[in-house]
């Protein structure tokens, strides 16, 4: 009996942790909420004797991440990008790993090496599977220097750079990725994910081709967390935990009476 009650405490506590994390990241760009998954624990089944199944409590599986679209917020930033529809931005391997990672957080910037990177310095990949670079300046045949004046990203992910006299130079095209099961991607922090056996390998391509969505420049995708729903889930989980705790206390008191 104690093990059954303990399992109820553990699963309720796990749900409280997952929901609390959703609430804490409600304002994080590109964040995807998670849901706790539960399953019953059963005793051994004797099919030959058609024995009844005795419940042994519950346990939680790994949380399932829900990759539904968040709302898009206009910012006006040239390298604030959002994908409307299917697709994650493809990023170069992070420090300490050669694995590419993927994100819906389109907060990008130009670093001092003239490379488009995330806010923590991970390069954004183009359709040639190489980081995308945008020179701060270009030199003309007569030796004069033109400095970067404008950067535009089109709906299909083409990056166009304009300088003082030279306009709309092609700097590359964003690489997007999709998966057979996005919910099975593994989070590595900072709203970035890597592929797993369950998610399948990345299927890559350009925006507005092969089922991929379009890129909206000057916008960021907000989290897909609904605070009201999360608060309801949190209250429900807390009630489950408190209920299991009261039952546990009652069982302890009963057991103490019979062991004195």
N, C-alpha and C positions, 0 to 999 in steps of 0.2 A: 504493500500500500504506500509506504513511504517513497519508494522509487517512482510510483505513478505520480504522486504529488510533486516530487522533485522535478520530474520531467515537465510538468505544467509550469513550475516556477522558471525553469530554464528557457522554455519556449517563449513565455511572456516577456522575460527579460531580454531575449534576443530581439523580439519585435520592438520593444521600447528603444533599444539601441539603434535599430535600422530606421525607425520613424524619426527619432531624434536627429539622426544624421541628415535625413531628408529636409527636416525643418531648418537645420543649421545652414544648409546649402541652397535654400530657396532663392537667394539672390545671386547665386554663382552662375556666371555665364556658361551656357552649354551643359550644365549639370543634369544628369539623368537619375530620377528617383529609383529606389529599390523597394521590393516587396519581399517580406519573409514568407518562405514556403514551409508548410508543416505536413507531416505525415504521421499516421497512427503507428504505434508499435504493437504488434500482435504476438501472442504466444504461438508455440508450434501447432501447426494445423494437421490433424489426423483425418485425411479425406476418406480413408477406408471405413472408419467408424462414424464418419459424418459428425465429428465432434464440433461443438460450438467454439467459435473463436473468442478468446478472452483478451480484452484490451489491456495493454501494459503501459498506457500513457501515450505521449506524443514526443516528437523530436523535430527540430528545425533543420532544413537543408540549407545550402548556401543561398543567400538572398538573390532574387532574380531582378536584374536591372531592366527597367522599362524604357525603351528608346523612342518613345513617342515624341512628336515635334513639340518644342516649346514655342512660346510666342516670340515674335521678332520685334526688336526695339531699334528704332532709328537713332543713330548717333552722329552721322555725317562724317565719321572718320574714314579716310581713304582706304585703310587696311583693316577696318572693322568689317568682317565678312560673315555671312550666314548662308547656310544651304537651306533652301525652301524645297523640301521633298527628301528623297533618298540620297544618302551619301555622307561620309565623314571625310574631313580633311586628312590627307596623308602626311605624316611627319617623318623626318629622318630618325635613325636609331638614336635613342637617348644615351647620355653619358653612361658608360659601363656596360652597354649592350649594343649589339648590331641589329636588334629587332626594330623594324619600323613600328611606329605607333599611330594612333588615329584619334581624332577628336571632333566634337561639334562646337568647341569653343573657338570662335574665329577672331579672337583678339590678337592681331598680328602687328608687327612693327619692323622697321629696318634697323639692323644693328650696325655697329661700326665697321663690319666687314662687308657692308652693302648687301646683306642677305636678309630675306624676309623670314622672321622667326616668331615663335610664340613669346609671350611676356617673360618666360623663363629661359629663352634662348634656344629652343629646339627648332631647327630649320624646317620650313614648309617645302614639300616636294612638288615638282612640276610633272607633267606627263612624260617627261624623259627620265623620270625617277632620280632626278638630281635637284639639289636645293635651288631655289629661284633667287637670282641676284639682280639688283637694280643699281647701276652706277650713280653716284651722287653727281657726277659730272662726265661730260664727253668732250673729246677734242676734235675739232673740225680739221679738214685738210689744210686750211690756211694757218693752223696752229692756235686759233682762238678757242676758248673754253666756254662751254655752255653748262649751266648748272640745272639740276633737276628742279622743275617748277610745279609739276602735277603728276599724280599717279592715279590711274583709273583701272578698275577691274570690271569686266563685262559680265553679262549673265551666264556666258558659257565658260567663265573663268580665265579669259585672256587678260593678261596684265599689260597695260599700255603706259609707257613713260613719256612725258613731254618735257622738253628743255626750252631754253630761251627762244630759239628759232626752229628747232627740230621737234616735230609733234608726233605723238602716238607711235613711238618705237615699241616693237613687240619684245617683251621681256620673258615670255613663256606662258604656260597655261597650267592652272591648278590641277592637281591630281586628286580625284575623289575615290573613295573605296566603299564597298558594301559587302555584306556577309550573309551566308545562309541563315544564321541565327545570331543576330546582334546581341541578344540577351545573354549569350554565352561568352562574350568578350570579357577579358580579365582587366579590371581597373588597375592602373599602376600609379594612380594619384594625379592631381592637377587636371582632372577631367580628361585624362588620356587612357587609351585602351590598347591592348595587344590581342592578337588572334590566339585562339585555343583550338584544340582538336574538335570540340563541340561547335564552335562558331564557324569553323571552316576557314579556308584561306581567303585572303582579301581578293575581291574581284574589283579591279581598278579601271578607271576610265575618266573621260572629261565630262564636265557638267553638260546637261541637256543632251546626252547621248546614252544609249544603252540602259535607259531607265533611271539614270541619275537626275536629281533635281537641278534647279538653277541657283546660281550664286547671286546673292543680293548684297551689293557693296554699300557701305555706310550703315550697316545694320548688324546687330548681334542677336543670337538666339538666347533667350532667357531659359532658366531651368523649367522643367515640366512639372514642378511641384505645385500642388494646390494646397495652400496652407490650411484651409478649412477642413479638407478631407484628412490631412495629416494629423490635425489636432483631434479629430474624431477618432482616428486610429490609435493615437497615443492614449486618449482617455480609456478606450476599450482595452488596450493592452495593460494599462495600469490597474484597471478593475480586475482583469484576469489574474494579474500577479497578486494583488491584495487578497482576492478570494482564495487562491491556492495557499497563500501564506496563513490565512485564518484556518483553513482545513488542516494544514500541517501542524499548527499550534494545538488544535483540538486533538489530533492523533497522538501528539506527544503527551498531552495531559492524560488521555485515556491509557496509554501505554504505561505511564508512571504509576497510575492507580493499581495496575495489575502486577507491577514488579516490586511493589513495596513489601 
